[in-house]
């Protein structure tokens, strides 16, 4: 309550301790992605994290002139780090700055190349420089978009490239369609001596119509686990459990904050002067939104606030107008005003948690899902407030 009243929106010390513990238990591996634009880097991140393309794109932050960093699920407590070197396919790209910035941090270099794209000269030259600096750091060559080499054909089933993952010099199996086999062999020749493992994959979206949208996904994950240092291997293995633990920590620290603002809102709503709380309540709820965003390590930007208001604002406004009319009724009006103000604030707080949890997982809730979640928690909070305050009292019980 003290933090609520003072408006202290910094992360509470106890959640900082929880995040520090999570970072210590789950050291985050750093994957350095080298590949041309549209070579499948985002699809690989999406498979490993379960995040949506849009969330991945908005989650990248610049770290050098030509590269950017994506930390999943949040920068405050990352479990996986992805360095994306964007300028590698441009003429004149000089990897010197990126090598200086990333060489001490990157555990694995992941090179992505589309099966049918053989213009990999710039990527190869950059990889030669990166490889020369640290010969001991593993390089995994991921050949992507296999379906482009075998249009209108099914993927070879079962997955036939297991021997190549174990031995980079192993030939492509004879049972693989001829053109696809030739494409893979050409990439192996182009990058000869520069990679430790080769994994052909076809990571597509479920609505693209392929029988197996994550073809080779499990194999590339196993390849990364094979080459990662042991301390970082467990984080990738237990990614879902670690993500859930962070979610629980955020929820545990957000709940008392929501209850504090709910009590303030109930007190403001009980003011017997019509429309007085229309001035007080928005300030309380906006402050709560910023406070919860700080807990989740996701600042409440104006864009996010507009998105939330667009999703659930109509229901909130209609309830507020009804509350002002009822306030003209002595005693009853204050009780109704307190109930609606408290319930709407609690429901908004829970909706904010729902939103930020999804963002941390790499998703953005649809307006319909957000609106439904808000209304369900509003109805439950309204009933509970009436039970706790049968006479319209606003003091917390």
C-alpha positions in Angstrom: 0.0 0.0 0.0 2.9 2.3 0.8 4.3 1.8 -2.7 0.9 2.4 -4.2 0.2 5.7 -2.4 3.7 7.1 -3.0 3.6 6.1 -6.7 6.9 4.2 -6.5 6.9 2.4 -9.8 10.4 0.9 -9.6 10.6 -2.9 -9.5 10.2 -3.9 -5.8 13.4 -5.3 -4.2 11.8 -8.8 -3.7 11.1 -9.2 -7.4 14.6 -8.0 -8.2 15.8 -10.8 -6.0 13.5 -13.3 -7.7 14.8 -12.2 -11.2 18.4 -12.4 -10.0 17.7 -15.9 -8.7 16.2 -16.9 -12.1 19.2 -15.5 -14.0 21.6 -17.4 -11.7 19.6 -20.7 -12.1 19.1 -20.3 -15.9 22.2 -18.8 -17.5 21.1 -17.6 -20.9 22.8 -19.0 -24.0 23.8 -16.5 -26.7 23.1 -17.5 -30.4 24.9 -15.4 -33.0 22.8 -15.5 -36.2 24.5 -15.0 -39.5 22.4 -15.1 -42.7 20.9 -13.1 -45.4 17.6 -11.3 -45.0 14.6 -13.7 -45.3 16.9 -16.7 -44.8 14.8 -18.2 -42.0 16.4 -16.6 -38.9 13.0 -15.4 -37.5 11.4 -18.8 -38.2 14.2 -20.5 -36.2 13.7 -18.1 -33.3 10.0 -18.7 -33.4 10.4 -22.4 -33.2 12.9 -22.3 -30.3 10.8 -19.7 -28.3 7.2 -20.2 -29.4 7.0 -16.5 -30.0 5.1 -14.8 -32.9 6.9 -13.2 -35.8 5.6 -9.7 -34.9 6.6 -10.0 -31.3 10.1 -11.1 -32.3 10.5 -8.2 -34.7 9.4 -5.6 -32.1 11.5 -7.3 -29.5 14.9 -6.7 -31.2 17.0 -3.8 -30.0 19.9 -2.3 -31.8 23.3 -3.1 -30.3 25.8 -2.1 -33.1 25.4 -0.3 -36.4 24.6 -3.5 -38.3 23.3 -5.8 -35.6 20.5 -6.1 -33.0 19.7 -8.2 -30.0 16.5 -10.1 -29.1 16.2 -11.3 -25.4 13.5 -13.8 -24.6 11.3 -13.5 -22.7 12.4 -10.1 -21.3 15.6 -8.1 -21.1 15.3 -8.1 -17.3 15.4 -11.9 -17.1 16.5 -13.4 -20.5 16.5 -17.1 -21.0 17.6 -17.1 -24.6 19.6 -14.4 -26.4 19.7 -14.0 -30.2 22.2 -11.7 -32.0 21.1 -10.9 -35.5 23.7 -9.5 -37.9 21.6 -7.8 -40.5 24.3 -6.2 -42.8 26.0 -9.5 -43.5 24.4 -9.8 -47.0 25.3 -6.3 -48.1 28.4 -5.4 -50.2 31.2 -4.0 -48.1 29.9 -5.4 -44.8 32.8 -5.3 -42.3 32.3 -7.6 -39.3 35.1 -6.0 -37.2 32.7 -4.1 -34.9 30.4 -7.1 -34.5 33.3 -9.4 -33.7 34.6 -7.0 -31.1 31.1 -6.8 -29.5 29.9 -10.4 -29.8 33.0 -12.6 -29.7 33.2 -12.7 -25.9 29.5 -13.3 -25.5 28.3 -15.7 -28.3 28.3 -19.4 -27.5 27.2 -20.7 -30.9 27.1 -19.2 -34.4 24.1 -20.2 -36.4 24.4 -19.7 -40.2 21.1 -19.8 -42.1 20.9 -20.3 -45.8 17.9 -20.9 -48.0 18.2 -24.2 -49.9 17.8 -22.6 -53.3 19.9 -19.4 -52.7 23.5 -20.1 -53.7 24.7 -16.4 -53.6 26.3 -16.8 -50.2 29.6 -15.1 -50.9 29.2 -12.2 -48.4 27.9 -14.6 -45.7 30.9 -16.9 -46.2 33.4 -14.1 -46.1 31.9 -12.8 -42.8 31.9 -16.3 -41.4 35.5 -16.8 -42.3 36.4 -13.7 -40.2 34.2 -14.8 -37.3 35.6 -18.4 -37.4 39.2 -17.2 -37.5 38.8 -15.3 -34.2 37.5 -18.3 -32.3 38.0 -21.8 -33.9 36.6 -23.5 -30.8 33.2 -21.8 -30.9 30.8 -24.2 -32.7 29.1 -23.2 -36.0 25.8 -24.8 -37.0 24.8 -24.5 -40.7 21.0 -24.5 -41.0 19.7 -25.0 -44.5 16.2 -23.6 -44.6 13.1 -23.5 -46.8 13.5 -27.0 -48.2 10.1 -26.9 -49.9 11.4 -24.4 -52.4 13.7 -27.0 -53.8 10.9 -29.6 -54.1 7.7 -27.6 -55.0 4.5 -29.6 -54.7 6.3 -32.5 -53.1 6.1 -33.9 -49.6 9.1 -33.7 -47.2 11.2 -36.9 -47.1 9.7 -39.0 -44.3 11.1 -40.0 -41.9 13.6 -37.2 -41.5 16.7 -38.6 -43.4 19.5 -36.2 -42.4 20.4 -37.6 -39.0 23.9 -38.7 -40.2 24.8 -35.2 -41.4 24.0 -33.8 -37.9 26.4 -36.3 -36.4 29.1 -35.9 -39.1 29.4 -32.8 -41.2 31.2 -34.8 -43.9 28.4 -37.4 -44.3 26.8 -37.3 -47.7 23.2 -36.5 -48.3 21.2 -39.7 -48.3 20.3 -41.2 -51.7 16.6 -41.3 -50.9 16.3 -37.5 -50.8 14.8 -35.9 -54.0 17.6 -35.2 -56.5 17.3 -31.4 -56.7 17.1 -31.0 -52.9 20.1 -33.3 -52.5 22.0 -31.2 -55.0 21.1 -27.9 -53.2 22.2 -29.2 -49.8 25.5 -30.6 -51.2 26.2 -27.2 -52.9 25.8 -25.4 -49.5 28.0 -27.9 -47.8 30.7 -27.3 -50.5 30.3 -23.5 -50.2 30.8 -23.5 -46.5 33.3 -26.4 -46.3 35.6 -26.1 -43.3 33.5 -23.4 -41.7 30.8 -25.4 -39.9 30.6 -28.2 -37.3 27.1 -29.5 -37.9 24.6 -29.2 -40.8 20.9 -29.4 -40.2 18.4 -29.1 -43.1 15.0 -27.7 -41.9 11.7 -26.4 -43.2 10.1 -24.3 -40.5 6.8 -23.0 -41.9 3.6 -21.7 -40.4 0.7 -24.0 -39.7 -1.5 -22.3 -42.3 1.0 -22.8 -45.1 -0.4 -26.2 -45.7 2.5 -28.5 -45.0 1.9 -31.8 -43.2 4.8 -31.1 -40.8 5.3 -27.3 -40.3 8.3 -27.8 -38.0 10.2 -30.2 -40.2 13.7 -30.6 -38.8 12.8 -28.4 -35.8 13.6 -31.0 -33.2 16.8 -32.0 -35.0 18.1 -28.4 -35.0 17.3 -28.1 -31.3 19.2 -31.3 -30.6 22.1 -30.0 -32.6 22.2 -26.8 -30.5 22.0 -28.8 -27.3 24.9 -30.9 -28.5 27.2 -27.9 -29.1 26.2 -25.7 -26.2 28.3 -25.6 -23.0 26.6 -27.8 -20.4 25.7 -24.9 -18.1 23.6 -23.3 -20.8 22.2 -26.5 -22.2 19.8 -26.9 -19.3 18.2 -23.5 -19.9 17.2 -24.5 -23.5 16.0 -27.9 -22.2 13.8 -26.4 -19.5 12.7 -23.3 -21.3 9.0 -23.9 -20.6 9.5 -24.5 -16.9 11.8 -21.5 -16.6 9.3 -19.3 -18.4 6.5 -20.5 -16.1 8.6 -19.7 -13.0 9.1 -16.1 -14.2 5.4 -15.8 -14.9 4.6 -17.0 -11.3 7.1 -14.5 -9.9 5.6 -11.6 -11.8 2.0 -12.6 -10.8 3.0 -13.0 -7.1 4.4 -9.5 -7.0 1.7 -7.8 -9.1 -1.2 -9.1 -7.1 -0.7 -6.9 -4.0 -0.1 -3.9 -6.2 -3.4 -4.5 -7.9 -5.2 -4.9 -4.6 -3.6 -1.6 -3.3 -4.9 0.3 -6.3 -8.3 -1.4 -6.1 -8.7 -0.1 -2.5 -7.7 3.4 -3.7 -10.2 3.2 -6.5 -13.0 2.0 -4.3 -12.4 5.0 -1.9 -12.4 7.4 -4.9 -15.6 5.8 -6.2 -17.4 6.3 -2.9 -17.0 10.1 -3.1 -20.7 11.1 -3.1 -20.2 14.0 -5.6 -21.2 13.0 -9.1 -18.4 13.0 -11.6 -15.7 13.7 -9.0 -14.2 10.3 -9.4 -14.2 10.6 -13.1 -11.2 12.9 -12.5 -9.6 10.7 -9.8 -10.1 7.2 -11.2 -8.3 7.5 -14.5 -5.2 8.8 -12.7 -5.3 5.8 -10.3 -5.7 3.3 -13.1 -3.0 4.8 -15.4 -0.6 4.8 -12.4 -1.4 1.2 -11.8 -0.8 0.4 -15.5 2.7 1.9 -15.3 3.4 0.2 -12.0 2.5 -3.3 -13.3 4.4 -2.7 -16.5 7.5 -2.0 -14.4 7.1 -5.2 -12.5 7.0 -7.2 -15.8 9.9 -5.3 -17.3 7.6 -4.0 -20.0 7.1 -0.2 -19.8 3.6 1.0 -20.4 4.1 3.0 -23.6 1.4 5.3 -25.0 0.9 2.8 -27.9 0.2 0.0 -25.5 -2.1 2.1 -23.4 -4.1 3.0 -26.5 -4.3 -0.7 -27.5 -5.7 -1.7 -24.1 -8.2 1.2 -24.0 -9.4 0.3 -27.5 -9.9 -3.3 -26.4 -11.7 -2.8 -23.1 -12.4 1.0 -22.9 -16.0 0.9 -24.1 -17.2 -1.3 -21.3 -15.3 0.8 -18.7 -16.8 4.1 -19.9 -20.4 2.8 -20.0 -20.1 1.5 -16.4 -18.6 4.8 -15.3 -21.5 6.8 -16.8 -24.1 4.6 -15.1 -22.2 5.0 -11.8 -22.4 8.8 -12.1 -26.2 8.7 -12.6 -26.7 6.4 -9.6 -24.7 8.7 -7.4 -27.6 11.1 -7.3 -29.2 8.5 -5.0 -28.0 9.2 -1.4 -25.9 6.3 0.2 -26.8 3.8 -2.5 -25.0 5.9 -5.0 -21.7 5.9 -3.0 -21.9 2.1 -2.5 -22.5 1.5 -6.2 -19.8 3.9 -7.1 -17.2 2.2 -4.8 -18.2 -1.2 -6.2 -17.8 -0.3 -9.8 -14.6 1.7 -9.3 -13.0 -1.1 -7.4 -14.2 -3.9 -9.7 -13.1 -2.1 -12.8 -9.7 -1.3 -11.4 -9.1 -4.9 -10.2 -10.2 -6.3 -13.6 -8.0 -3.8 -15.4 -5.1 -4.9 -13.3 -5.6 -8.5 -14.0 -6.1 -7.7 -17.7 -2.8 -5.9 -17.6 -1.1 -9.0 -16.1 -2.7 -11.1 -18.8 -1.4 -8.8 -21.5 2.1 -8.5 -20.2 2.4 -12.3 -19.6 1.5 -12.8 -23.2 4.0 -10.2 -24.4 6.7 -11.8 -22.3 5.9 -15.2 -24.0 6.1 -13.5 -27.4 2.4 -13.1 -28.1 0.0 -10.2 -28.2 -3.6 -11.0 -27.0 -6.4 -10.3 -29.5 -8.8 -7.5 -28.5 -11.6 -10.1 -28.1 -9.5 -12.2 -25.8 -8.5 -9.2 -23.7 -12.0 -7.9 -23.5 -13.4 -11.3 -22.5 -10.7 -11.7 -19.8 -11.5 -8.2 -18.4 -15.2 -8.8 -18.2 -14.8 -12.2 -16.5 -12.6 -10.6 -13.8 -14.9 -7.6 -13.5 -17.9 -9.8 -12.7 -15.9 -11.8 -10.2 -14.5 -8.7 -8.5 -17.8 -7.0 -8.3 -19.4 -10.0 -6.5 -16.4 -10.2 -4.1 -16.4 -6.5 -3.3 -20.1 -6.7 -2.4 -19.4 -9.6 -0.1 -16.5 -7.8 1.6 -18.4 -4.5 1.8 -22.0 -5.4 2.4 -22.9 -1.9 3.7 -20.9 0.0 1.1 -17.9 0.5 3.4 -14.7 1.1 1.5 -12.3 0.1 4.2 -10.4 -3.1 3.3 -11.4 -6.1 5.3 
